[in-house]
């Protein structure tokens, strides 16, 4: 990698780390982060493919109460860099590089939790310093400390990404070639299961008696080979609009059958 690639990767990784806390522009999402890393390293197509696969898994990641979800930012940025190094080192097998990156994303996301814990631990004295500044009405200092905390979150991703950039591409390629076939096969199987695991986690959070009919319809319609992904997306939007319209009618009506405010729920409860 040349110096320009390294600088651009550092910027993307820094933004992804900040967005892991801010959630404003979603740079930390795998589809965005992997695509940007692929763009700056010259592997845009592969970056989109990797980001799309990881995004399916990240759909089920969410911070709930004190439970912190795996770090999607580090998993996305680091796995995309490893994939780019593997491809730049002469590995022509794109599917193997992507499968390896997907398999490495899970342990990287767990490692990101440790970095998140460190960053939040270091943020504790910063909060106390902001309390002192607030007592003195020093609002400029409060703002400076606030931005320093955000920058710390960005550096927790940017620094590991910068370290990965200095690993020779040949080292990554030779490591992949030295892997036994059983390990490569396991990584490919694990990469193929990412989509199923991601959907299962989403279904576990969203499944209700009102949404199961839509799940059933979606699986049946998706089995029709003539319908493209764009067509499936349009059908999904249509289902959502129909459901919202029915729910609005149920809320506006004064009948006892619409007591729950959910049209499908009322129909199911009637039976």
N, C-alpha and C positions, 0 to 999 in steps of 0.2 A: 504494500500500500504506500502511496505517496503521501506527502505531508498534507495536501488538500483533502484527500480522502479521510485522513485521521482527524483533521479539524472538523470536517462535516459530521463524522461519526460522533465526535465528542459533543457537538451542538445538539444532534438528535438525541443522544443518550441523556444529556442534561435536561432537555425539555421533557423527555419521557419520565425522568425521575421526579421533576417538579409536578408534572401532571398526575403522577400517582397519588399526590396529596390534594391537588387543586381540582381536578376533574372538570376543567373548563373546556379544553380543546381536544381531549382524548388522545394525546400523543402517546400515552402509555399503553393503549390498546394494541394487541398484537398485529391486527390488520394494518394499523397506521405505522407503528414503529418498525415492523419488519419490512414494509413497503419502502419507507424512507431509507432504511439501512441498505436495502437492495438497490435503491436509486443512486445513492452516493457511492456505492461500490461497483456499480456497473452490472448488477444482477437483479434488475427490476422484476422481471417475470418470476424468477425463483423466490424473490422476497414476497411477492403477492401470494404465491402458492403457499409458502411457509406461514405467512400471516393469517391467511384464510383457514389453514388447518388448526393453528393455535387459537384462533378466535373462537372456534367451536368449543374448545375446552374452557377458555376464559369466560364464556357466557355464564357458567355456573359458579364463578368466583365472585364473592361479595363479602364485604365487611359487615358482620352482624353482631352488634353489641361489642363485647370485648374480644370476640373471635376475629382475627385478622386473616384475610384471604391471602393465598400465595401471591408473591410479587410478580405481576404480569409484566411490569416494565423491564426488570432485569432478565426475565425469561425470554422476552421478545428480542431485546437488543443483543444479548449475549449469544443466543442461538442463531440469530441472523448473521452476526459477525463470524461465528464458527462456520456456518454454511458458506458464506462468501469466501472465507479463507480456503475451505476445501475445494471450492470450484476454481478459485484463482490458482491453486497449486497444481492444477492439471487433472483433477478428478472430473471426468466427463459424465459420470453416472449421476445425473441430477437427482433422480429419485432416491438414491442411496444417501446423498448429502442432505436432502430434506428430511428423510426418515431419521437420520442420526441427529439432526438439529432438533427435531420434535421430541425424540427420546431424551435429549439432554435438557430440554426446556423444563421438565418437571423438577429434577433436582436443583436446577438453577433458580426456579421460583421459590423453593424452600430455603435456599441460601439467601435469597433476597429478603426473606423474613428476618433473618439474623441481622442483616444490614439495616433493615427498618427499625428493629429493636434498638440498635446502637444509635441511630439517628434520633429516635424519640427520647432515648436516655440523655443524649447530649442537649436536647431541646429543653430539658427541665430547668437548668440554671438560666437559660435564655428567658423562660417565662417569668422567673423570679426577677430578672433584671428589668423586664418590661413592667412588672408591678412597681418596682422602685421608680422607674421613669414616669409611670402614671401618677404616682404620689407627688412627683415634682412637676407635673404638667409638662413634661418634656416629650411632646408628641412626635417630634422628629426622630428622637432616639427610639421610640417605640416602633416607628416605621422601619428604621434601619435594622433593628433586631428581627423584625418580622421578615424582611427580605433576606436576611442572613439565614434564618431558619428554612426558608423556601430553597435558597441556594444549596444548603446542606443536603436537602432531599435530592436535589438534582445531581450533586457530586457523588452520592452513594451509588448512582448508576453510571455516571460518566467516568469515574475513576476505574472501575473494573472493565468498562468498555475500552478505555484507553490502554490498559494493560494487555487486553486481548489483541489489540491492533499491532502490537510489537512482536507477536508470535509469528515466526516465519510460516508462510503458507505451506511450504514443503513438509513442515513438522506435522501440521494437521492432516495433510494428505497421506503421509506415511503412516500416521497413527490409524487412520481409517483403513488403510490397506492391510495393516498388521492385525486387525481384529479378526477373530475366527468367524467362520461362517455361521455358527450357531448364535453368536452374539449379534451379527448383522441381521440374521433372520428374526431374532427376538425384537430388535429395534424396529424393523419394518412392521412386525405384527403390532407392537405397541403404538407405533405411529398411526396405523390404521384404526386402532381402537379409540383414538383421541376424540373423533367425532361422536362416537357412541357414548363415551363417558361424559362429554360436554352436554349432549342433549339429555342424558339421564339426570345430570345435576340440575339442569333447568326445569325438567319435568317434575322433579322432586319438590321444587320450590313453587311451581305454578299449578300443579295438578289440583283441580277441584271437580266436583261433579258437573259444574257448568261448562268447563273447558274440554272435558273428555270427548264430547261429540266432534269438536273441531280437530282434535288430535286424530281421531279415527278418519275423518274426512280427508285430512292432510295426507295421511299415509296411503289412503286409497288413490287419491288424485296423483300423488307423486309416483305411483307405480305405472302410470300411463306414460309410455316412452315418448309420445309425440309432443308432450307439453315441455317447454323449455323452462329454465330457471326464471326467466323474466315472466313467463306465463304463470308460474307458481307464485311468484311475488305479487302479481296483480290479483290472483285469486285470494291470497292471504289478506291483502289490503281490502278487498271486497268483503270478505268474511268479517273483518274488524269493523268496517263501516256499518254492515248489516247488524252486527251485535250491538254496537253503540246506539244505533237508531232504535232497535227493539228495547234496549235498556232505558232510553229516554222516554219512550212511550209508556213503559211500565211504571216509571217514576211519576209521570204526569197523570196517569189514570188513577182514579179513586177506588177501583175495585179491590176487593179483599184478596183476589188471586194475585195481585201484584204487590203484596205486602213486603216481600224481600227486596224489591227494586231490581231483581235480576230475572229477565224473562225465562231463561232456561231453568233457573232454579225454581221458579214458581211452577213451571210445567212438571218438573221432576217431583216437587213436593206434592202436587195434586195426585200423583200416582203412588 
